[in-house]
Amino acid sequence: MISREPTIERLATAKSLLLTPFGLDESHLTRALNEIKAHKVDEADLYFQYTRSEGWSLEEGIVKTGSFSIDQGVGVRAVSGEKTAFAYSDDISEASLLDAARTVRTISSAAKSARVKASANKIAGARSLYTAVDPISTLDSTTKVELLGKVERLARAKDPRVAQVMAGLAAEYDVVLVARADGTLAADVRPLVRLSVTVIAEQKGRREVGSSGGGGRFGLAYFTDAQIEEYVNQAVHAALTNLDARPAPAGEMTVVLGSGWPGILLHEAIGHGLEGDFNRKGSSAFSGRIGQRVAAKGVTVLDDGTIADRRGSLNVDDEGNASQRNVLIEDGILKGYIQDSMNARLMGVKPTGNGRRESYAHVPMPRMTNTYMLGGDKAPEEIVASIKKGLYATNFGGGQVDITSGKFVFSASEAYWVENGKILYPVKGATIVGNGPDALTRVTMIGSDMKLDSGVGTCGKEGQSVPVGVGQPTLRIDGLTVGGTA
């Protein structure tokens, strides 16, 4: 539900951190925005941010690094047509705010009268998807170090072949305040935590890696003994499995993708191509195809920023718009793109709550939140059993995509060779090559086991990184190209 009540509380927090200490109030924000509006612009906004972050890492049995940082600043933006002018400063003061405002307003050469009527401030509606907790303070330093030590002990106790254990614990407290030229005020208080586990196993001189981890928008108490053990089990299992892996066969074949994190392939191969800026410019393989069939029947893809506590979720996006549950592809038909304010205006549609930026020093653009495919009606065991000869990939490492052509390349970090419905042995070095729009049409079976990832995803675009979520059910895709080492 979208409400203004929680926004009022978050606004109070944001003002206490981002305005009051610097002698600023809402009148100063209005004055800065009016400076920009003295020239003809379509949109203008101020984005204040305070971020406190902490990280701990363990290697070779000891916590080797601990870091703590505080960053704060303001980004000032003016948009005229397709042009954007942007300035930012880590000095939050009236002088730097007005200086940035005068700098960005030059984007428009058509000056209006300097008499500008101020818009009455209105508080934006927002969601309440996570608590406004400071996760750094939810455990003391000693307990954080002990937590990482527990990861080390558990992993080494699992198997004598575990040769090395690395673990990292990160927490972030992020407070943002958005003031728009139309008078809208919005704020968010965003906690974010993550625990990562990497295990190296060794056998007869061969070394293999396995990794796991998770997190979300909550405090560090989420990492209970049971949760830590689950991550350790997954990482150790992956490393030991890869010790027995054989070279992967190559060629065109049936590929079954596991549920959860393999949705990263969906994120890269499909999700980026559905971002509004690429489609407005005509550079996406999905440009101009709304209403057309772009995937097999049964394929429904969503981008949903409204799932409670998820890493990719937002109460409001970085332009002050409430996050949304956006259906992008429904039963194989392309329904829409994800939008920020500028691309929505230029394409004649509404923003979808996907205006995101890495920090106050970056401009917003259309970005994914939690992108996933809905489940179908097939049991995952039935899907694997249907493979005559092919690959069953349950985990992925890196990948990349060419937005214009839709071509993608992904490396499987855990995969198995299957013949006549039986999993025969793990394989190593499998690379999945395909074309996103084409691959969607080759989906022949959709599992009933839709699962979101454990909370580890980070998405890069044009040099900016933001936290995201992915997910999917077990999927059978026919005729994908696998590059192998066999």
C-alpha positions in Angstrom: 0.0 0.0 0.0 1.2 3.5 -0.8 1.0 5.9 2.1 2.3 9.3 3.2 2.5 8.5 6.9 5.8 6.6 6.9 7.3 9.2 4.5 6.7 11.8 7.1 8.9 9.8 9.6 11.6 9.2 7.0 11.5 12.9 6.0 12.2 13.8 9.7 15.2 11.4 9.7 16.5 12.7 6.4 16.1 16.4 7.4 17.9 15.7 10.7 20.9 14.2 8.9 20.9 16.2 5.6 19.5 19.6 6.2 19.5 20.7 9.9 23.3 20.2 10.5 24.0 22.5 7.6 21.5 25.2 8.5 19.2 24.3 5.7 15.4 23.9 5.6 12.7 23.4 2.9 12.8 27.1 2.0 16.4 26.7 0.8 15.4 23.8 -1.4 12.6 25.8 -2.9 15.0 28.7 -3.6 17.5 26.4 -5.3 14.8 24.8 -7.5 13.5 28.3 -8.4 17.0 29.3 -9.5 16.9 26.3 -12.0 13.3 27.1 -13.1 14.3 30.7 -13.9 15.3 29.1 -17.3 12.9 26.9 -19.1 13.5 23.3 -18.1 11.2 20.2 -18.2 12.3 18.7 -14.9 14.6 19.6 -12.0 15.5 17.9 -8.7 17.8 17.9 -5.7 19.0 14.6 -4.4 20.6 14.6 -0.9 22.2 11.4 0.5 23.9 10.3 3.7 25.6 6.8 3.6 27.4 5.1 6.4 28.9 1.7 5.5 31.0 -0.9 7.2 32.8 -4.0 5.9 34.7 -6.9 7.5 36.7 -9.6 5.7 38.2 -12.9 6.9 41.0 -14.8 5.2 43.4 -17.5 6.4 41.6 -17.8 9.7 41.8 -14.1 10.7 39.8 -11.0 10.1 42.3 -9.1 7.9 40.4 -6.0 7.1 37.7 -3.8 8.7 36.5 -0.6 7.0 34.1 2.1 8.0 33.1 5.2 5.9 30.7 8.0 5.8 29.7 9.8 2.6 27.3 12.6 2.1 26.4 15.1 -0.6 23.9 16.5 -3.0 23.2 16.1 -6.7 21.4 18.8 -8.6 19.8 18.1 -12.0 18.0 19.9 -14.7 16.4 18.2 -17.7 15.4 20.0 -20.9 14.1 17.7 -23.7 16.6 14.9 -24.0 19.4 17.0 -22.4 20.5 16.6 -18.8 22.7 19.0 -16.9 24.0 17.7 -13.6 26.2 19.0 -10.8 27.1 17.5 -7.4 28.9 18.4 -4.3 30.0 16.7 -1.1 29.7 20.1 0.6 26.1 20.5 1.7 25.6 24.2 2.2 23.3 26.9 0.9 26.2 28.4 -1.2 27.1 25.2 -2.9 23.5 24.3 -3.5 22.8 27.6 -5.2 26.0 27.4 -7.2 25.1 24.0 -8.5 21.6 25.2 -9.3 22.9 28.2 -11.4 25.3 25.8 -13.1 22.7 23.3 -14.3 20.1 25.8 -15.4 22.2 26.8 -18.3 21.1 23.7 -20.1 18.2 25.7 -21.5 19.1 28.7 -23.7 15.5 30.0 -23.6 15.3 32.1 -20.4 12.0 32.8 -18.9 11.1 35.7 -16.7 13.0 35.5 -13.4 9.7 35.7 -11.5 8.9 32.1 -10.6 5.9 31.0 -8.6 7.0 28.5 -6.0 5.2 25.1 -6.0 3.6 24.2 -2.7 5.5 21.3 -1.2 3.7 18.0 -1.1 4.9 14.8 0.5 5.2 11.9 -1.9 3.4 8.6 -1.3 5.7 5.7 -0.5 5.7 2.1 0.5 6.8 0.6 3.8 8.8 -2.5 2.7 11.6 -2.5 5.3 12.3 -1.0 8.7 14.3 2.2 9.0 17.0 0.4 11.1 20.7 1.2 11.1 22.1 -2.3 10.5 25.7 -1.4 11.5 24.5 -0.9 15.1 22.5 -4.2 15.2 25.7 -6.2 16.2 28.8 -5.0 18.1 32.2 -5.4 16.5 33.2 -8.4 18.6 30.1 -10.3 17.5 30.7 -9.4 13.9 34.3 -10.8 14.1 32.9 -14.0 15.9 30.4 -14.4 13.1 33.1 -14.6 10.4 35.1 -17.0 12.6 32.1 -19.2 12.8 32.0 -19.4 9.0 35.6 -20.5 9.0 35.2 -23.2 11.6 32.0 -24.6 10.0 33.5 -24.8 6.5 36.7 -26.5 7.7 34.7 -29.0 9.8 32.6 -30.0 6.7 35.4 -31.7 4.8 39.2 -32.2 5.1 39.6 -31.1 1.5 38.6 -27.5 2.4 41.9 -25.7 2.0 40.9 -22.1 2.3 37.9 -20.1 3.5 37.1 -16.4 2.8 34.2 -14.5 4.2 32.9 -11.0 4.1 30.3 -9.1 6.1 28.9 -5.8 4.8 26.3 -3.4 6.3 25.1 0.0 5.0 22.8 2.7 6.3 21.6 4.9 3.4 19.3 7.9 3.9 18.1 9.9 0.9 16.0 13.1 0.4 14.5 14.1 -2.9 13.1 17.5 -3.7 11.5 18.0 -7.1 10.6 21.2 -9.0 6.9 20.3 -8.9 7.1 20.6 -5.1 7.3 16.9 -4.3 9.3 15.9 -1.3 10.3 12.3 -0.7 12.7 10.4 1.6 13.8 6.9 2.2 15.9 5.2 4.9 17.5 2.1 3.3 19.3 -0.6 5.4 21.3 -3.2 3.5 23.4 -6.2 4.7 25.3 -9.0 3.0 27.3 -12.0 4.1 29.5 -13.7 1.4 31.3 -17.1 1.8 33.9 -18.5 -0.6 35.6 -21.9 -0.1 38.5 -23.4 -2.0 38.8 -27.2 -1.9 41.9 -29.1 -2.9 42.3 -32.7 -4.0 45.3 -34.3 -5.6 46.7 -31.0 -6.6 43.5 -29.7 -8.1 41.8 -26.7 -6.5 38.2 -25.6 -7.1 36.1 -22.7 -5.8 32.5 -22.6 -4.4 30.7 -19.6 -3.1 27.4 -18.6 -1.5 25.9 -15.9 0.6 22.9 -13.6 1.0 21.3 -10.6 2.6 18.7 -7.9 2.2 17.2 -4.8 3.7 17.3 -5.6 7.5 19.7 -5.9 10.4 22.6 -8.3 10.9 20.5 -10.5 13.3 19.2 -12.1 10.1 22.5 -14.1 10.0 21.5 -16.8 12.5 23.6 -19.9 13.1 21.2 -21.8 10.9 21.4 -19.2 8.1 25.3 -19.2 8.3 25.4 -23.0 8.1 23.1 -23.0 5.0 25.5 -20.6 3.2 28.6 -22.7 4.3 26.9 -25.9 3.1 26.2 -24.4 -0.3 29.7 -23.1 -0.8 31.4 -26.3 0.4 29.1 -28.4 -1.8 29.8 -26.3 -4.9 33.6 -26.5 -4.3 33.6 -30.3 -3.7 31.3 -30.9 -6.7 33.7 -29.0 -9.0 36.6 -31.2 -7.8 34.8 -34.1 -9.6 33.8 -32.0 -12.6 34.7 -33.2 -16.1 35.2 -30.9 -19.2 31.9 -29.7 -20.5 30.7 -30.9 -24.0 30.2 -28.2 -26.6 27.5 -27.7 -29.2 23.8 -26.9 -29.6 21.7 -28.6 -27.0 18.9 -28.5 -24.5 19.8 -26.5 -21.4 17.8 -26.6 -18.1 18.4 -23.7 -15.8 17.9 -24.2 -12.0 15.6 -21.9 -10.0 16.7 -18.8 -8.1 20.1 -17.2 -8.9 20.2 -18.5 -12.5 17.6 -15.8 -13.1 20.8 -13.6 -13.5 20.6 -14.8 -17.1 17.1 -13.4 -17.4 18.3 -10.1 -15.8 21.1 -9.7 -18.3 19.7 -11.2 -21.5 16.1 -9.8 -21.1 16.0 -7.2 -18.4 18.5 -4.7 -19.7 16.8 -4.8 -23.1 13.5 -3.7 -21.5 15.0 -0.6 -19.9 13.3 2.6 -21.2 16.3 4.5 -22.4 17.5 1.8 -24.8 14.0 1.5 -26.2 13.5 5.2 -26.6 16.7 5.4 -28.6 15.8 2.3 -30.6 18.9 0.5 -29.6 17.3 -2.5 -27.8 16.3 -5.7 -29.6 12.8 -5.1 -28.0 12.3 -1.6 -29.4 8.9 -0.9 -30.8 7.6 -4.4 -30.0 5.0 -3.7 -27.3 2.0 -5.9 -27.9 4.0 -8.4 -29.9 4.9 -11.9 -28.9 8.5 -11.9 -27.8 8.5 -15.2 -25.7 6.9 -18.6 -25.6 3.5 -19.0 -24.0 3.6 -19.2 -20.3 6.6 -16.8 -20.0 5.7 -13.9 -17.7 8.5 -11.6 -16.6 8.1 -8.9 -13.9 10.3 -6.2 -12.4 9.0 -5.7 -8.9 10.5 -3.2 -6.4 7.7 -3.8 -3.9 8.8 -7.1 -2.3 9.4 -6.7 1.5 13.0 -6.7 2.7 14.5 -7.7 -0.7 17.9 -6.4 -1.8 16.5 -4.8 -4.9 13.4 -3.3 -3.3 12.8 0.4 -2.7 10.1 2.4 -0.8 10.6 5.2 -3.4 13.0 5.3 -6.3 15.8 7.9 -6.6 13.4 10.4 -8.2 10.8 10.2 -5.4 8.4 7.9 -7.2 6.9 5.0 -5.3 8.2 1.6 -6.4 5.9 -0.6 -8.5 5.2 -4.2 -9.6 5.6 -3.9 -13.3 4.6 -6.7 -15.7 7.0 -6.5 -18.6 6.1 -9.7 -20.5 2.8 -11.5 -19.9 2.2 -15.0 -21.3 4.9 -14.2 -24.0 3.5 -10.8 -25.0 5.6 -7.7 -24.4 3.6 -5.3 -22.2 6.0 -2.5 -21.3 9.4 -1.2 -20.4 10.8 0.1 -17.1 11.0 3.8 -16.9 12.5 6.7 -15.1 10.9 10.2 -15.2 12.7 11.5 -18.3 12.3 8.5 -20.5 8.6 8.1 -19.4 7.9 11.8 -20.4 9.7 11.4 -23.8 7.9 8.2 -24.5 4.5 9.5 -23.4 4.0 7.0 -20.6 4.1 7.1 -16.8 7.2 6.5 -14.7 7.4 2.9 -13.3 9.4 3.6 -10.1 12.7 2.6 -11.7 14.7 5.8 -11.6 17.9 4.7 -9.9 21.3 6.1 -9.3 24.4 4.8 -7.5 24.8 7.9 -5.4 24.3 11.7 -5.2 27.3 11.9 -7.6 25.4 10.2 -10.4 22.3 10.9 -12.6 19.3 8.6 -12.4 18.4 6.3 -15.3 16.0 3.4 -15.8 17.3 0.4 -13.8 15.9 -2.9 -12.6 14.9 -3.7 -9.0 13.9 -7.4 -8.5 13.5 -9.0 -12.0 12.0 -12.5 -12.2 9.9 -14.9 -14.2 6.7 -16.4 -12.7 6.5 -20.2 -12.2 4.7 -22.7 -14.3 3.1 -26.1 -13.7 6.0 -28.6 -14.1 7.8 -30.3 -11.3 11.6 -29.5 -11.5 12.4 -33.2 -11.4 10.1 -33.8 -14.5 12.0 -31.1 -16.4 15.4 -32.6 -15.7 14.1 -36.1 -16.5 12.9 -34.7 -19.9 16.5 -34.1 -21.1 17.7 -36.6 -23.6 21.2 -35.1 -23.9 22.0 -31.7 -22.4 23.2 -29.5 -19.6 21.6 -28.8 -16.2 23.1 -25.5 -14.9 22.3 -24.7 -11.3 24.6 -21.7 -10.7 26.3 -19.0 -12.7 29.3 -16.8 -12.4 29.7 -13.8 -14.7 27.9 -12.8 -17.9 27.4 -10.1 -20.4 25.0 -8.9 -23.0 25.0 -6.8 -26.1 21.7 -4.7 -25.8 21.4 -4.0 -29.5 21.7 -7.6 -30.7 20.5 -9.3 -27.6 23.4 -11.7 -27.6 24.6 -13.0 -24.2 27.5 -15.1 -22.9 27.3 -16.7 -19.4 29.7 -19.0 -17.6 28.1 -21.7 -15.4 29.9 -22.2 -12.1 27.9 -25.3 -11.3 26.5 -27.5 -14.0 25.8 -31.2 -14.7 25.7 -33.4 -17.8 22.4 -35.2 -18.3 21.6 -38.1 -20.6 18.2 -39.9 -20.8 16.9 -38.0 -17.9 19.8 -39.0 -15.5 22.3 -36.6 -14.0 25.6 -38.3 -14.9 28.4 -36.1 -13.7 29.3 -32.4 -12.9 31.0 -30.4 -15.7 33.4 -27.5 -15.7 34.0 -24.7 -18.2 30.4 -24.6 -19.7 29.6 -21.3 -21.4 26.1 -20.6 -22.5 25.8 -18.5 -25.6 22.5 -17.2 -27.0 20.3 -14.3 -28.0 17.9 -13.0 -25.3 14.8 -12.5 -27.4 15.4 -15.7 -29.3 16.1 -17.7 -26.1 12.7 -16.6 -24.7 10.9 -18.2 -27.6 12.8 -21.5 -27.0 11.4 -22.0 -23.4 9.5 -25.3 -23.5 9.0 -26.2 -19.9 8.5 -23.9 -16.8 8.9 -25.2 -13.3 6.5 -24.7 -10.4 9.5 -23.8 -8.1 9.9 -20.1 -8.7 12.5 -18.8 -6.3 14.3 -15.5 -5.7 18.0 -15.3 -5.2 19.5 -15.2 -1.7 20.2 -11.4 -1.9 23.6 -11.0 -3.5 23.0 -9.3 -6.8 24.7 -6.0 -8.0 23.9 -4.6 -11.4 26.3 -2.4 -13.4 25.2 0.0 -16.1 27.1 2.9 -17.6 29.6 2.8 -14.7 26.9 2.8 -12.0 26.3 -0.1 -9.6 23.0 -0.7 -7.7 21.7 -3.6 -5.6 19.2 -5.8 -7.4 17.4 -9.1 -7.1 16.7 -11.9 -9.6 14.6 -15.0 -9.7 13.1 -17.7 -11.8 11.7 -21.2 -11.7 13.5 -24.2 -13.3 13.4 -23.7 -17.0 14.0 -25.9 -20.0 15.3 -24.0 -23.1 15.9 -25.9 -26.3 18.6 -25.3 -28.9 21.0 -23.1 -26.9 24.7 -23.1 -27.8 27.1 -24.3 -25.1 30.8 -23.6 -25.4 32.7 -26.3 -23.6 36.2 -27.6 -23.0 35.7 -31.2 -24.0 
